[in-house]
Amino acid sequence: MEVYRTPSGLAATQRILKRHYMSKRSMEMEFDTRVDLFRKRIKDSEDFKVQENVFDTHTLMNLYSLASKGIIDFLGGSISTGKEANVFYAFGSGKDLALKIYRISTSNFKAMQNYLEGDPRFGRIKGSKRSIVSAWAKKEFRNLKRSEEFGVLVPHPISVRDNILVMELVGSKDRPAPTLKDVKLDLQEAKRVLTAITADIARLFNQAKLVHADLSEFNILYDGEPVIIDMGQSVTLDHPMARKFIERDVENIVKYFQKNYRIGSADAIWSNLTVFRR
């Protein structure tokens, strides 16, 4: 995987901005030049065979902002591509990071808005597509923090900037953790993993007061322990669809473990929950 340093000219750009004698137009031209250079470096890298809509000008500006704050030092290749976002390897503050970049042009804004509007923490989000995606990224950041506070094993959230979410990488640079669907466990390990997931569902419900709302083998990483990911759609228990979402989450987990290992039951998971019991 090719890894390159975020432009060292960033510090110089900051110093330039402080020079009061430079005209606003000159500063804008300087910044535009550096953004164009960053875009070219991304396009020239074999690890960045992604569509132009991932790295639009606004996203590049956000990357500059994260670099200027010392949050990221290096930006590397693609880890995964999802329906709404691309995840890239990065490095900062001595840690391997995962940068989740939500695509503005191809995200399902209607679906996002439905999850946001039912969440009392956000209310009705109005405005542009970018504002909806930004709210979604902030929502995922808050859900991750809240989950982690109550002992749910999730990627450690570090920062969020508009459509970019920064987390600690699960796994390593050379071997990011695979999803549960791509791992074959022996029966004893499968039982242990199911027990851990059941416990995390209970912590998420009983303590964090959240429903994942899209939990399945596709949204759980395995790095010796199951790690729950993709929590942008996760909702609080007072969301009008919370009951339906938890039923679907439980069904998905039981279906996966029954199909692959013939273990697990919905009753066993529900018995750990203090709310929404069947």
BANUNU-339817 format. One line per field, with one value per residue (C-alpha): x, y, z. Coordinates in Angstrom, 1 decimal, decimal comma, padded with zeros to 4 digits. Layout:
X	c(X; ...)
Y	c(Y; ...)
Z	c(Z; ...)
! end
This chain:
X	c(000,0; 001,4; 001,4; 002,2; 002,6; -000,1; 001,4; 004,2; 003,2; 000,3; 002,3; 003,6; 000,0; -001,0; 001,9; 000,9; -002,6; -001,3; 000,5; -001,9; -000,3; -001,3; -004,6; -007,5; -007,3; -003,7; -004,4; -007,3; -005,0; -002,4; -004,9; -006,5; -003,0; -002,4; -005,8; -005,2; -001,8; -003,4; -006,0; -003,4; -001,4; -004,5; -005,3; -001,7; -001,7; -002,5; -004,1; -006,7; -008,6; -011,8; -014,3; -013,6; -016,7; -015,0; -012,3; -014,2; -012,7; -014,7; -013,4; -009,9; -010,3; -011,5; -008,5; -006,2; -008,1; -007,5; -003,8; -003,4; -004,7; -002,2; -004,9; -003,6; 000,0; -000,2; -003,0; -002,8; -004,8; -008,4; -009,6; -013,2; -016,0; -019,5; -022,9; -022,4; -018,7; -015,2; -012,7; -009,0; -005,9; -004,3; -001,7; -001,6; -000,3; 001,6; -001,5; -003,0; -006,3; -009,3; -010,7; -014,3; -015,3; -019,0; -019,6; -021,8; -022,9; -024,0; -025,3; -028,9; -030,0; -033,7; -032,8; -030,3; -032,9; -035,4; -033,0; -032,0; -035,5; -036,6; -033,6; -034,4; -030,7; -030,8; -034,4; -035,3; -032,2; -032,9; -030,7; -028,3; -027,2; -023,9; -025,5; -027,4; -024,2; -022,3; -025,1; -024,9; -021,1; -021,5; -024,3; -022,0; -019,2; -021,6; -023,0; -019,5; -018,5; -021,6; -021,2; -017,6; -018,4; -020,6; -018,2; -019,4; -016,4; -016,4; -013,6; -012,3; -013,6; -011,1; -012,5; -015,2; -015,0; -018,1; -018,2; -015,0; -014,9; -011,6; -011,3; -008,5; -008,0; -009,1; -006,4; -003,2; -002,0; -001,0; -004,0; -007,1; -009,6; -012,0; -015,8; -017,4; -018,9; -015,3; -014,1; -014,5; -014,5; -014,4; -017,5; -016,0; -014,8; -018,2; -019,9; -017,6; -018,1; -021,9; -021,7; -019,6; -022,0; -025,0; -023,4; -022,6; -026,2; -027,3; -024,9; -026,0; -029,6; -029,6; -026,9; -026,2; -029,9; -029,1; -030,2; -027,6; -030,4; -028,3; -026,5; -025,3; -022,2; -021,4; -021,2; -019,0; -015,3; -013,3; -009,9; -009,8; -012,9; -016,0; -016,0; -019,3; -019,0; -021,1; -023,3; -024,4; -028,0; -028,0; -030,9; -032,0; -034,7; -037,3; -037,0; -040,4; -038,8; -036,5; -038,6; -038,6; -034,8; -033,9; -036,1; -034,3; -030,8; -031,6; -033,0; -029,9; -027,5; -029,4; -029,8; -026,1; -025,0; -027,7; -026,8; -023,1; -022,7; -026,2; -026,1; -027,9; -031,5; -033,5; -034,9; -031,3; -030,6; -033,9; -033,5; -030,6; -032,6; -034,4; -036,6; -038,7; -038,9; -041,1)
Y	c(000,0; 003,4; 006,0; 009,6; 012,6; 015,2; 018,3; 019,8; 023,1; 023,2; 024,9; 027,4; 028,1; 028,9; 031,3; 032,9; 033,4; 035,3; 037,9; 040,7; 042,4; 039,6; 040,2; 037,8; 036,9; 035,9; 033,7; 032,1; 031,4; 029,9; 027,6; 026,6; 025,7; 023,4; 021,8; 021,0; 019,5; 017,3; 016,2; 015,3; 013,3; 011,3; 010,7; 009,7; 007,1; 003,5; 003,0; 005,7; 004,2; 005,8; 008,1; 011,9; 012,4; 011,1; 013,8; 016,9; 020,3; 020,5; 017,1; 018,1; 021,3; 019,2; 016,9; 020,0; 021,1; 017,7; 017,8; 021,4; 020,3; 017,4; 014,8; 013,1; 013,0; 010,5; 009,4; 006,0; 003,6; 002,4; -000,1; -000,6; 001,0; 001,0; 002,2; 005,7; 006,1; 005,1; 004,1; 004,9; 004,2; 007,1; 007,7; 010,4; 011,0; 007,7; 005,7; 003,8; 005,4; 004,8; 007,8; 007,3; 009,8; 010,1; 010,7; 013,8; 013,1; 009,5; 009,1; 008,2; 011,5; 010,5; 007,4; 009,5; 012,2; 009,6; 008,3; 011,9; 013,2; 010,5; 011,1; 013,7; 014,7; 016,1; 017,1; 018,0; 018,6; 021,0; 022,4; 021,0; 017,5; 018,4; 019,5; 016,2; 014,2; 016,4; 015,7; 012,0; 011,9; 013,8; 011,4; 008,4; 010,1; 010,7; 007,1; 005,7; 007,8; 006,9; 003,2; 003,2; 005,0; 002,0; -000,6; -001,6; -002,6; -000,1; 001,7; 004,5; 007,8; 010,6; 013,5; 014,4; 017,2; 017,6; 014,5; 012,9; 010,7; 009,8; 006,6; 004,3; 001,5; -001,9; -004,3; -003,0; -001,0; -004,2; -006,3; -004,3; -006,4; -008,3; -008,3; -011,3; -012,5; -013,1; -015,1; -018,8; -019,6; -023,0; -023,9; -022,9; -019,6; -018,9; -019,5; -017,1; -014,4; -014,8; -014,4; -011,2; -009,8; -010,6; -008,8; -005,7; -005,6; -005,6; -002,8; -000,8; -001,1; -001,2; 001,4; 003,4; 003,5; 002,9; 000,6; -000,2; -000,4; -002,3; -004,9; -008,0; -009,9; -007,1; -004,5; -006,4; -006,6; -009,5; -008,8; -011,6; -009,9; -008,7; -004,9; -003,2; -000,6; 001,6; 003,4; 006,4; 005,0; 004,0; 005,6; 006,2; 004,1; 006,8; 006,8; 005,7; 002,9; 001,6; -001,5; -002,5; -001,9; -004,0; -006,9; -006,8; -006,6; -009,7; -011,5; -010,8; -012,0; -015,2; -015,9; -015,6; -017,9; -020,4; -020,6; -020,9; -022,6; -023,8; -021,9; -019,0; -018,0; -014,8; -015,6; -015,8; -012,3; -010,8; -012,2; -009,8; -006,7; -004,7; -002,9; -004,0; -007,6; -009,7)
Z	c(000,0; -001,0; 001,7; 001,3; 003,6; 003,6; 001,9; 004,0; 002,5; 004,8; 007,6; 005,0; 003,9; 007,5; 007,8; 004,5; 005,8; 008,7; 006,6; 006,6; 003,5; 001,2; -000,6; -000,1; -003,8; -003,5; -000,5; -002,4; -005,4; -003,1; -001,4; -004,8; -006,1; -003,1; -003,3; -007,0; -006,2; -003,5; -006,0; -008,6; -006,0; -005,2; -008,9; -009,6; -006,8; -007,8; -004,4; -005,1; -008,0; -006,7; -008,4; -008,4; -006,3; -003,2; -003,2; -004,2; -003,3; -000,1; 001,1; 000,2; 002,3; 005,2; 004,9; 005,0; 008,2; 009,8; 008,8; 010,1; 013,5; 013,6; 013,5; 010,4; 009,1; 006,3; 004,0; 002,5; 000,3; 000,3; 002,9; 001,8; -000,2; 001,1; -000,1; 001,4; 002,1; 001,4; 004,1; 003,8; 005,8; 007,5; 010,2; 012,9; 016,4; 016,3; 015,5; 012,5; 011,6; 009,5; 007,6; 006,6; 003,9; 003,1; -000,5; -001,0; -004,6; -004,2; -000,6; 000,0; 001,5; 001,9; 004,0; 006,0; 006,7; 007,9; 010,6; 011,6; 011,9; 014,3; 016,5; 019,2; 019,4; 015,9; 015,1; 011,6; 009,4; 006,6; 003,9; 001,4; 000,8; 002,3; 005,6; 005,8; 005,2; 007,7; 010,3; 009,6; 010,1; 013,4; 014,4; 013,8; 015,8; 018,8; 018,6; 018,6; 021,6; 023,5; 022,8; 023,9; 027,1; 028,1; 027,2; 023,7; 021,5; 018,6; 016,7; 018,9; 017,5; 017,2; 015,3; 012,8; 010,2; 008,0; 005,8; 007,3; 010,3; 011,9; 013,9; 015,2; 012,7; 013,8; 012,8; 011,2; 008,2; 006,3; 007,6; 008,4; 010,4; 008,1; 008,6; 010,4; 007,1; 005,8; 008,8; 009,4; 013,1; 014,8; 016,8; 020,2; 018,9; 017,2; 020,6; 022,3; 019,6; 019,7; 023,5; 023,1; 020,5; 022,7; 025,6; 023,4; 022,1; 025,8; 026,7; 023,7; 024,7; 028,5; 029,2; 026,1; 025,2; 021,5; 018,7; 016,0; 013,4; 010,8; 012,8; 010,8; 009,9; 007,4; 010,1; 012,6; 012,3; 013,8; 015,3; 017,9; 019,3; 017,5; 016,9; 015,9; 013,2; 010,9; 013,5; 011,5; 011,4; 015,1; 017,0; 020,5; 022,1; 021,8; 018,0; 016,5; 014,6; 017,5; 018,1; 014,5; 014,2; 017,3; 016,0; 012,7; 014,4; 016,5; 013,5; 011,4; 014,1; 014,8; 011,1; 010,6; 013,5; 012,8; 009,1; 009,7; 013,0; 014,0; 017,3; 018,9; 019,4; 019,5; 023,0; 024,3; 023,0; 024,1; 027,6; 028,1; 027,2; 029,8; 027,2; 024,2; 025,5; 023,3)
! end
